[in-house]
Amino acid sequence: MTTQGEPSDAKETKELDTAKPADFSFKKLKQLTAFDVEQARATRIGRTPEKGQNHRFLTKAVWINNNKLTNVANLDVFLNSILEYPEKLGWLDLSFNYITHLDPILLKYTALKIIYLHGPILLKYTALKIIYLHGNKLDNFDEIKLLQGFPNLRSLTLHGNPISDIGSYRMSVLNTLPQLVNLDFTPASRISNTVLIYVHIKMSAESLVPNSKSEIQEFYNEKTVFVSGASGFLGKLLIEKLLRTCKGLKRIYILLREKKGKTPEDRFKEIFDIPAFEKLKSDQPNFLSKISILGGDLVLPNLGLSESHQEILKEEVNCIFHAGATVRFDEKLLTAAYINVRCVRDLLRIAKDMKQLQSFVHISTAYANCTHPHIDEAFYEPPMAGNKFLELVELLDERVLDEITPTLLQNYPNTYAFTKSLAEGIVKHESKGLPLVVVRPSIVISTYHDPTPGWVDNIYGTTLTVQLVALGVLRTFHLPADLVVNTIILAAWEAANNNNNVVANGNGPKYSAVPQIYNVVSRPQNPITWGKFRDLVLGSCSETPTSLLVWHPTFHIHSNYYVHNLIALFAQKFPAYLINILRRCVGKKPSKFIHAIRRVDKYYDICRFATLNEWSFNNTNTQNLWRKLNTTDKEMYNCDVASVDWDEMFSSYIRGVRMYLLNDPIGTLGYARRKALVLKFGHYMLIIIVCFMLYKLFMLLIWFIIY
C-alpha cells in the first residue's frame, strides 16, 4: 500500500529532504510500469537513496532521462512502486526521451520541484517547483499552457524541443508562465513585463505574415560537404547544425585519424554520442547514415588522404569547411607547421581539381594578425612566406627548430597565432580561382542557445579559465560557439552566391583573387571586457557552484606581472602548501592542488599576451552578411552578436562547464551551495589569519628597529 500523508518521524523527514535522486536513466525504457527499487542506478551519484518502512525510496527526486519513452502513461504506477511519498515528488527528470505531449494527469503531483520532462502526465504532480523538459518532441505551444497548473513551478527547461525553435519562444514561455524564476537554466527575472507584452504583440502580428522560405536550406539541398576537424568543438557543432536544419543535405564527408589505438570507425561512434547531438537524434534518429568517414591525418601530406579518397572529393564535394587545426598555444612548431600551414596548402591544391566545388570556408582566428592593434577584414603580410617556412621546417632537425622557435616567432606570442598567420598568407596567394572565404572567430566559448545552452567540450582558452575559477583554483573577445557556426554556414552560402566575387570566363565561372574575410567578434557591437567577464563568471559560479569545489572562487586581473605573482603566492600557493602540510599531519595523501597551481602558472604564461593587450576589429562584412538574410534565416542562423545577452550567456556557460566538463549533475546543487558557504568562510578566515600574521611580523620588525 502506498504511504500517504507526512513522514512518520524526524529522521524520515530529514532523509526525504536531503536524499539524492532515484536514478532510472539510460535503461532503454520504452514504457513505464511498476519497478523494483533494486533496479535503480548508483553509478552517477555514488549511491541510491535510503528506503522507508515500505522498502521504497525516501526521496523527492527521480531521474528517468535518456530512455526511449514515447509517452508517460503509468507514470503514477511507476512512482508509487519506487517512492514512499510520491505526492511529495519535487524533481522529475524525463529529458531526452521521445515524448510529444503533456497529460493533465500530472496535475496530481503539484509538489514537484524539479521536472526534466520530455513527455505527458506531468500535471498530476502539482507540487513541482522545477521541471526540465529539454530534448523531447514537444511541438505545440498549447502544451506549455498545461504547466499553468503548477502553482509552485519556479524553474523549467524546454530547449531541444521543436517548440524552442519558434521565434521569440523564450518571451512567450515567460509570458505564459509568469511564476517562473528560471527558464532553460537562465534567470527570468531581468525580463520586464513591458518587454513581454511587446513580444506578445509582435508575435501576434508576425503570425499574420507567412514565413519566408529559407534561402540557406535551399542552397544546401542535395549538397555534399567535406569537413576537416570534425572531432573538434566547432566541427561537431557545425555538423550538428547542418544536419538538423538542412534536412535536404545529401552527404557529409569527415576526416578522421586513428588516435590512442582507436580506429576512425571507433572514434566515429564516440564523436556523436554526446549531449550536443541529442536534439538531432530526437529529430532524425538515422542521421549517421548521411555521414561518411575519410581516413586521414592533418599532420600528413595531403591530409593523409588516399588517392581514392581524393577522387571522392574531386568528383562529389560542393562545399569545404576547413576547421581542422591544432589550437594548443604551446604546440611544437613542427607539429603546428604541418597541421596549420601545410595542411591548408595541400587542401587548396586538391580543391582546385574539384569539379563540383561551390564554396570553401577556411576557419582562421581573429588573433592571426595579433601584431597589429587594429584588425580589418583584410589580409596582412605574414612574418614570412608560408611555402618558404615549410621548406625550412622540412630541412631542419626538430631539435634545431625548437631552439630557433623564439627567433622565428618574433612578436607573435605563440606557435598557434604564428602558424595561423602563415596559413592566411598561403590562402591569399594560392586561392586564386577558388570560391573561398575566411572566417576569423575571436575567443570561442560555449553555445548560447543552439543546440543546447552552455554546451562545451574543451578546456582551451577562456574555458580553462572558467573551469579553474569554478573549481576555486585560479585566483588571479568572447563569442558563443553557435553564432560562430552560423556565420561559417552563412559564409559558405555567400561564397557560392556572391556575384561580385565571380569573374566571367569562357571556361566557366572563376573567382576573384582576394577572398572575402569575416571577423566574427563581439566588438564593436556588443563588447565584453575582462573585468565584465570576471564579474559574470564569479556571479554565475556563486549562483551555480560545483560540488567539486576545492576553494572559494576568486578571480583577479592584473596588468603587472609582479603584482600578479605576489597575489598568486598568498592566494594560491600558500593555501595549497598549507593544506598539503595539514593533510600529511593527519596521515592523508597530499592533494593535487600543487599540480593544479603549476598548471595555472603555465596557462597564465601562455595566455597573458591575449589578456593584457587590446585590439580593435572591423566586422563590416559580417554585419552585411547578417543583413542579407530574410526573416526565416535570421531566426535559424543568428550571427548577430548584438543580440547576445551576456548575463544569460555566462549563466549557461558556467552551467555547461559544471555539467559537461566537470561531470557534475545539477542534482548536486544544494550540496554544492552549502559547501561553497563553508569554503567562503574558510577563505576569509584565512585572509584574516594571514593579515594578522603579517601585522605581527611588521610590529616585530618595528620593535627590533626601535630597540
Secondary structure, DSSP 8 states (H G I E B T S, - for coil): ----SS-SSHHHHHHHHH---EE--SS--SS-----GGG-B-TTTSS---B-TTSSB--SEEE--SS--S--TTHHHHHHHHBS-GGG--EEE--SS------GGGGG-BT--EEE-SSS-GGG-BT-SEEE-TTS----THHHHGGGG-TT--EEE-TTSGGGGSTTHHHHHHHH-TT-SEETTEE-TTS-HHHHHHHHHHHHHHTTS-----HHHHHHTT-EEEEESTTSHHHHHHHHHHHHH-TT--EEEEEE--BTTB-HHHHHHHHTSSGGGHHHHHH-TTGGGGEEEEE--TTSGGGG--HHHHHHHHHH-SEEEE------TT--HHHHHIIIIIHHHHHHHHHTT-TT--EEEEE--TTTTTTSSEE-SS----SS-HHHHHHHHHHS-HHHHHHHHHHHHTT-SSHHHHHHHHHHHHHHHH-TTS-EEEEEE-EE-S-SSSSSTT-----STHHHHHHHHHHT-----EE-HHHHHHHHHHHHHHHHH-GGGEE--TTS-EE-SS-EEEEE-STTTS---HHHHHHHHHHHHHHS--TT--S-------S-HHHHHHHHIIIIIHHHHHHHHHHHHTT----SHHHHHHHHHHHHHHHHHHHH---EE--HHHHHHHHTS-HHHHHHS---GGG--HHHHHHHHHHHIIIIIS---GGGHHHHHHHHHHHHHHHHHHHHHHHHHHHHHHHHHHHHHH-
